[in-house]
Amino acid sequence: MKSEFFVGSSRRGAEVKKGEGLLEVETDKVNVEIEAPDDGVLKEIKAREGDFVKFSAVVALIEKAG
């Protein structure tokens, strides 16, 4: 299954809080907002808006703050 990827309001280098919405993923059946799993800094976004990504793909990296 492939999903279309949309970047949220967070940008590389931004501080993020656990539970904060980062990205949106859209399939033919559902739209899902991906939340930050922990506090940290958004280190990298591995896909661009409009890209099609596989279900289990890593699309962002969050580095622990401090």
C-alpha positions in Angstrom: 0.0 0.0 0.0 1.3 3.5 -0.8 0.3 6.7 0.8 0.6 10.3 -0.3 2.7 12.4 2.1 2.0 16.0 3.2 4.3 18.1 5.4 2.7 19.7 8.4 3.6 23.0 10.0 6.8 21.7 11.6 10.0 22.3 9.8 13.5 20.9 10.1 15.3 22.2 13.2 11.9 23.0 14.9 11.4 21.9 18.5 8.5 19.5 18.8 6.5 18.2 21.8 5.1 14.7 22.3 1.7 14.4 20.7 2.2 17.5 18.4 1.0 17.0 14.9 3.9 16.8 12.5 2.8 15.3 9.2 -0.3 14.2 7.3 -0.5 10.9 5.4 -3.4 10.3 3.0 -4.5 7.0 1.4 -7.5 6.2 -0.7 -9.3 5.2 2.5 -8.1 7.4 5.3 -6.2 10.6 6.2 -4.0 10.4 9.3 -2.1 13.0 11.2 1.3 11.7 12.5 2.1 12.9 15.9 5.6 13.4 17.5 6.3 10.3 19.6 8.4 12.3 22.0 9.8 15.7 22.8 12.8 16.7 20.7 14.1 18.5 17.6 12.9 17.6 14.1 16.2 16.6 12.6 15.1 15.5 9.1 12.1 15.1 6.9 12.8 12.2 4.5 9.9 12.8 2.1 8.6 15.8 0.3 5.0 17.0 0.2 3.2 15.1 -2.6 5.6 12.2 -2.5 4.1 8.7 -2.4 5.6 6.6 0.4 5.3 3.0 1.4 3.2 2.1 4.5 6.2 1.3 6.7 8.6 4.0 5.4 10.5 6.3 7.8 9.4 9.8 6.9 11.0 11.9 9.7 13.7 11.8 12.3 13.4 13.4 15.8 16.4 13.9 17.9 16.1 14.0 21.7 16.5 17.5 23.0 19.4 18.2 25.4 
